[in-house]
Amino acid sequence: MSEERFGEFVLVRRHEDGHVAELALDRPKAMNAVSLGMARAIAGACTALGEDRDVRVVVLTSTHERAFCVGADLKERNSLSDAELLRQRPVSRGAYTGVLELPVPVIAAVHGYALGGGFELALSCDVIVADRTAVVGLPEVSVGVLPGGGGTQLLPRRVGAARAAELVFTARRVEAAEARELGLVDVLVDEGRDREEALAMAARIAGNSPVGVRAAKRALRLGQGLDLRAGLEVEDAAWRTVAFSGDRAEGVAAFNEKRKPQWPGE
């Protein structure tokens, strides 16, 4: 396993011959509160991972024992003037869009608090694995703002408009069992097993065709919100990118020869 640091607060670890990358939030003294420096580091790490063709899956984790991420650094925000806050808005957004726009599957491994921007980072992932200590929520309206890292758009796509409205308007925190019941998280595991399960899922995904998986993610994302006819056109366009690929040829050959595929990734 290799490690690379982005800024002071983000650590990237490579697993599985470099095919699985772990993006670890590493600001333990602040329970991973997202400062401007940390936001830049997340965005920078996502850019690097997105450009690396060896990376097939990303797992978003935390090095803090009791928190995934408690959201924006409100102490830092309090020190900014209105003009500074406005100028820094693209920096803050860059962290969330960086995760959201990764071209490979992204799995969040959540334990402890995932609140506000922390939960929005998880919502930006494709799958959320949580352990039984997880507490999630979007409490922004309780401090005079709104979820600004994608929460108002990503949450209703998960749980529906009315449920999302209730959660955003009340600012309430949701514990792990209810979060799984409501669909706020996807997989619920025993305490301390969120990272282990997320990495195991990532390894399974990484064993599949990287061309097929990237195209499938593109079709899933671009098809959201479209009517069925338009969505099927998105799917067909994605199919055309894989139908004549080296991965498709290798996958069919490996199946017929009863062997494990050696994906060319193109």
ZINOR-V65646 format. One record per residue. SS is DSSP state (H for helix, E for strand, L for the rest). OMEGA is omega in radians with two decimals (999 if undefined). D_LAST is the distance of its C-alpha to the last C-alpha in whole Angstrom. Layout:
ss = {SS/SS}
omega = {OMEGA/OMEGA}
d_last = {D_LAST/D_LAST}
This chain:
ss = {L/E/E/E/E/E/L/L/L/E/E/E/E/E/E/H/H/H/L/E/E/E/E/E/E/L/L/H/H/H/L/L/L/E/L/H/H/H/H/H/H/H/H/H/H/H/H/H/H/H/H/L/L/L/L/L/E/E/E/E/E/E/L/L/L/L/E/E/E/L/L/E/L/H/H/H/H/H/L/L/L/H/H/H/H/H/H/H/H/H/H/H/H/H/H/H/H/H/H/H/L/L/L/L/E/E/E/E/E/E/L/L/E/E/E/L/H/H/H/H/H/H/H/L/L/L/E/E/E/E/E/L/L/L/E/E/E/L/L/H/H/H/H/L/L/L/L/L/L/L/H/H/H/H/H/H/H/H/H/L/H/H/H/H/H/H/H/H/H/H/L/L/L/E/E/H/H/H/H/H/H/H/L/L/L/L/E/E/E/L/L/L/L/H/H/H/H/H/H/H/H/H/H/H/H/H/L/L/L/H/H/H/H/H/H/H/H/H/H/H/H/H/H/L/L/L/L/H/H/H/H/H/H/H/H/H/H/H/H/H/H/H/H/L/L/H/H/H/H/H/H/H/H/H/H/H/L/L/L/L/L/L/L/L/L/L}
omega = {3.10/-3.13/3.07/-3.12/3.04/-3.05/-3.09/-2.88/-3.13/-3.12/3.08/3.09/3.11/3.10/2.97/3.13/3.11/-3.09/3.08/3.12/3.12/3.11/-3.03/3.02/-2.95/3.03/-2.95/-3.10/3.14/-3.11/3.10/3.00/-3.01/3.01/3.10/3.10/3.12/3.10/3.10/-3.11/3.10/3.14/3.14/3.11/3.14/3.09/3.14/-3.13/-3.14/-3.13/-3.09/-3.07/3.08/-3.10/-3.12/-3.14/3.06/3.05/-3.13/-3.04/3.11/3.06/-3.11/-3.07/-3.00/-3.11/2.92/3.08/-3.08/3.04/-3.08/3.08/-3.06/3.06/3.08/-3.14/-3.11/-3.12/-3.08/2.99/3.11/-3.13/3.12/3.12/3.14/-3.13/-3.08/-3.12/3.11/3.10/3.13/-3.13/-3.08/3.12/-3.08/3.12/3.09/3.10/-3.07/-3.03/3.03/-3.05/3.13/3.09/3.11/-3.13/3.05/3.04/-2.95/2.95/-3.13/-3.02/2.97/-2.97/3.08/3.13/3.07/3.08/3.10/3.02/3.10/3.12/3.11/3.12/-3.13/-3.12/3.09/3.02/-3.12/3.01/-2.98/3.04/-3.01/3.02/-3.06/3.10/3.10/-3.02/-2.97/-3.10/3.11/3.07/2.98/3.08/3.06/3.10/-3.03/3.09/3.13/-3.03/-3.10/3.14/-3.09/-3.09/3.11/3.07/3.08/-2.91/-3.12/-3.01/-3.06/3.12/3.11/3.12/3.12/-3.09/3.14/-3.06/-3.13/-3.12/-3.02/3.07/-3.08/3.14/-2.88/-3.05/3.12/3.13/3.09/-3.13/-3.11/-3.11/3.09/2.98/-3.00/-3.11/3.13/-3.09/3.13/-3.11/3.08/-3.08/-3.09/-3.13/-3.14/-3.12/3.13/3.12/3.09/3.08/3.13/3.13/3.10/3.13/-3.09/3.09/3.13/-3.10/3.11/3.10/-3.14/-3.10/3.12/3.14/3.11/3.11/3.14/3.14/3.11/-3.10/-3.07/-3.12/-3.13/3.07/3.13/3.00/-3.01/-3.10/3.13/3.11/3.11/3.05/3.05/3.13/-3.13/3.11/3.10/3.10/-3.11/3.12/-3.13/-2.97/-3.08/-3.10/3.03/3.11/3.13/3.13/3.14/-3.14/3.13/-3.14/-3.13/3.13/-3.10/3.13/3.11/3.11/3.11/-3.14/3.00/-2.96/3.03/3.13/3.12/999}
d_last = {25/25/26/26/29/28/32/35/34/30/28/25/24/21/21/19/18/17/15/18/20/23/25/28/31/34/37/39/43/42/40/37/38/36/38/37/35/33/32/31/29/27/26/25/23/21/20/19/17/16/14/13/10/11/13/12/16/19/23/26/29/32/34/37/39/41/38/35/36/39/38/39/41/44/46/44/44/48/48/47/49/48/46/44/43/42/40/38/37/33/33/34/31/29/28/28/26/24/23/23/20/18/14/14/17/20/23/27/29/32/36/39/39/37/39/38/35/34/34/32/29/29/29/26/24/23/25/28/29/33/36/40/41/38/40/38/40/40/43/43/46/48/48/48/44/42/38/36/33/32/34/36/33/31/34/35/31/32/35/37/39/42/41/39/42/45/42/42/46/47/45/46/44/42/42/40/41/42/38/37/39/38/35/34/32/30/31/34/35/38/39/37/34/32/30/29/28/26/24/24/23/20/19/19/17/15/15/13/9/8/6/10/12/11/11/14/16/16/17/20/21/21/23/26/29/28/30/29/28/26/24/23/22/20/19/18/16/14/14/13/10/9/11/10/6/5/6/9/10/10/12/14/15/16/18/20/20/21/19/17/13/12/8/6/4/0}
